[in-house]
Amino acid sequence: MALRSVTALDKGWTFKQVDDEASKFLPVAQFPTNVHLDLLHHNIIPDPFVGKNENLVQWVGEKDWVYKTSFSASEVPKGGKAVIAFDGLDTYATVVLNGKEILKTEDMFIPERVDVSNVLKHGSENELEITFHSTWMVGKKLVEKYSEHNWGCWNGDVSRLAVRKAQYHYGWDWGPMFMTCGPWRPINLETYSSRVADLYFTSTVDKSLKSAKVVANADVEGEAAEVKFELSLNGKTVASKSAQAQKGSATATFDIEEPDLWYPHTYGKQPLYELSATVSSGEAKLDSMSKKLGLRKAELVQRKLEDQPGTSFYFEVNNIPVFCGGSDWIPADNFIPRISSQKYRDWVKLVQDGNQVMIRVWGGGIFEEAAFYDACDEMGILVWQDFMFGCGNYPTNADFLALVKREATENVKILRHHPSIIIWAGNNEDYQYQESENLDYDPENKDAESWLKSTFPARYIYEKILPDVTNALCPDTYYHPGSPFGGKDTRDPTVGDIHQWNVWHGTQEKYQNFDKIGGRFVSEFGMEGFPSIKTIDAYLPEGKKDADRYPQSSTVDFHNKADGHERRIALYLVENMQYKFEPFEQFIYCTQLMQAECLASAYRLWKREWKGPGREYCSGALVWQINDCWPVTSWAIVDFYLRPKAAYYTVKRELAPITIGLKRTVASTPANKYTRVDVKTVHKIEMWASNLSLEKRTLGVQLKAWDLVTGKETYSKSLHDGFVLEPNRSVEITEFEVPVEKQNAEEEQRTVVAAYLTENGKQVARYINWPEPLKYTHLQKPKELKVKLSSSGDALEITAEVPVKGVAVEAADDGVVFADNCVDVVPGETVYIGVKGLKSGEEDKLDVRYLN
């Protein structure tokens, strides 16, 4: 018996269009790959991300393409076998080896393994050929074939529902339509007599956190029977056991005292144990497999609340209730094979640096690459994992259901060891689609077979197939039927999670009122903002010289896929601030400031509802979205090139461990029921603080105010010397009238109020509250706005003689990185922004903007 060998089949690949006799086989751009990357490499298509080139490359998705390579193979060991493992083929593929068909695929998410022992040639070249059939064409024909189904969806063509391909490839309200195909994940040739087919485990951490149990399992293929399990930490063996495989499976149990526990990054470290399984025959090692694991006690807590209806919806990790501030994630590129492992790490690092603790892998994309989940494991980011269904009424014919079950099974097996994954959800907004179309849904009907006969048969997928798979394969991870889901319907704010789109979509509420439209867990909400001018210049065909380099141009509009985006951006701009179309950079700044103010308001107001045990009225908020898949104006808070927008920084500040919040209210009371003249109007400010740390903090509370026109300080008072902030909750501090010399003389509209928390004389939190809407304020153009590099060279020092709203700095060089941005400045105070990559004397190279 010989050691299992793995040979990457990543060399010598060529491709061509099937139905074009004039086309020749050309080398691929990379491997893994897809057809658009290869065509772009040979200049057969223009860059699909530039200008309106998306329209020029649509023909690619309606053609069939063939890929081929040749390779040599060693002789298969006696009693062994040779297997070709296809980690991912996109999507409908026919695979031929040495003239013999060995595989047909119809799901880009399912890895395939084919025994080729009897087809492989030894001593001569083997030819592997893969023909990719147009998924677009297949999907259209499937819709015709199953015409009795009630086809319908939001975003893209309904034929996407019929095929198991990344749904965003059909276009979405933030992304283009590129119908890719090709070998998008690795292909390997394996030879072995025995192998570890899978390594998995269940782990239980005692409530005391003093002990843990790991039950390890190895599925073994071949004749080898002895399996050695080893558990290590930081390269040191913690425990090891040997077991005999019975019926292809071996098990070992490890009891661990004083385990090193895995925590979200805001609460502790992320130690990762390594579990390995090795199969041997006598002294000969035949194969091994290892996986990283994090020991943690995790659960979703749904229980009755004090003083409010419904139930909580919060995650508890190692007995710590976690307020899950974070983001939704879409694929980081339309052409997935070119996303490097480093780029995945850079994205996750941005999430971590932004004080975010959770990321939701959205159901219209892909089960992400290992590098993404590994980074989340290592950086302590919790993952909400959707299954790949979104915004539609999916079919349930027998073939489709079988495919779905296999897809779910394979991907849960691949991902279940990641400690970061804390919840699985069945779909994105499919229950909302059901409600919008009045499709059948009776929550009291538990007869699963009857669901298949309803107008919403996909319920069978979300409430039968997927929970069965997760319960069988990862029973210690919570399964949620969909997002949103819970309560009497998907809009019920008192149970489960909601998607709150009544800011931007829906009723288009004012973003200052997010506290009135919250929920137990808000897993989507958002506001659009333009990307950096550098990003726009990158997609304009002529760059800075392009005639369409202005906000309302057709090319700029083309790079915004949201229906009605012109009216919605205009609405929220005109409601909130004075803005200009020229220069273009200032308009971009205004949209980013609007987005930043909107999202910060949501986090600030919803985090206020995290009030401690029994009062977890809101326990999470995930902004739609962290990233983009191409250069575009969208809801993303970081653009395609990893350039943070202003909102990234305001969200980061609101998710800091210690924050202080202010909210203005205006109440008018008539002297009697008859008058409309004798009315008393009171302008008040509510003040609260949030402590997401696990330590009680005793802090000073200070309040100041300025006249925003003159810059004169009009009020300064220490409210508390020792205000106690209990751990892991928000606490109300006080309510007071806006500090003015003369009430109802319009002084309130020109008074800027600042609140500070201090500890041992050091500022630990600040928040500046402005009269709103900002468009009514007479903001002054500062004469002494100074931005200079600190003597240490690691921070910008910003000062001004009048209150300045939203000071934003940007550098032409992407190597200059800021730790904060879009900051409010008040007289007598220096605001510090961490910076890397800026040299002394280069401050004049910075572009500084503010609202005026």
Buried (B, 14 or more C-beta within 10 A) or exposed (E): BBBBBBBEBBEBBBBBBBEEEEBEEBEBBBBBBBBBBBBBBEEBBBBBBBBBBBEEBBEBBEBBBBBBBBBEBBEBBEEBBBBBBBBBBBBBBBBBBBEEEBBEBBBBBBBBBBEBEEBBEEEEEBEBBBBBBBBBBBBBEBBEEBEEBEBBBBBBBBBBBBBBBBBBBBBBBBBBBBBBBBBBBBBBBBBBBBBBBBBBBBBEBEEEBEBBBBEBBBBBBBBBBBBBBBBBBEEEEBBBBEBEBEEEBBBBBBEBEEBBBBBBBBBBEBBBBBBBBBBBBEEEBBBBBBBBBBBBBBBBEBEEBEEBEBBBBBBBBBEBBBBBBBBBBBBBBBBBBBBEEEBBBEBBBBBBBBBBBBBBBBBBBBBBBEBBBBBBBBBBBBBBBBBBBBBBBBBBBEEBBEBBBBBBBBBBBBBBBBBBBBBBBBBBBBBBBBBEEEBBBEEEEEEEEBBBEBBBBBBBBBBBBBBBBBEEBBEBBBBBBBBBBBBEBBBBBBBBBBBBBBBBBEEBBBBBEBBEBBBBBBBBBBBBBBBBBBBBBBBBBEEEEBEBBBBEBEBBBBBBBBEEBEEBBEEBBEBBBBBEEEEBBBBBBBBBBBBBBBBBBBBBBBBBBBBBEEBBBBBBBBBBBBBBBBBBBBBBBBBBEBBBBBBBBBBBBBBBBBBBBBBBEEEEEEEEEEEEEEEEEBBBBBBBBBBBBEEEBEBBBBBBBBBBEBBEBBBEEEBBEEBEBBEBBBBEBBEBEBBBEEEEEEBBBBBBBBBBBBBEEEEBBBBBBBBBBBBEBEBBEBEEBBBBBBEEEEBBBBBBBBBBBBBBBBBEEEEBBBBBBBBBBBBEBBBBBEBEEBEEEEBEEBEBBBBB
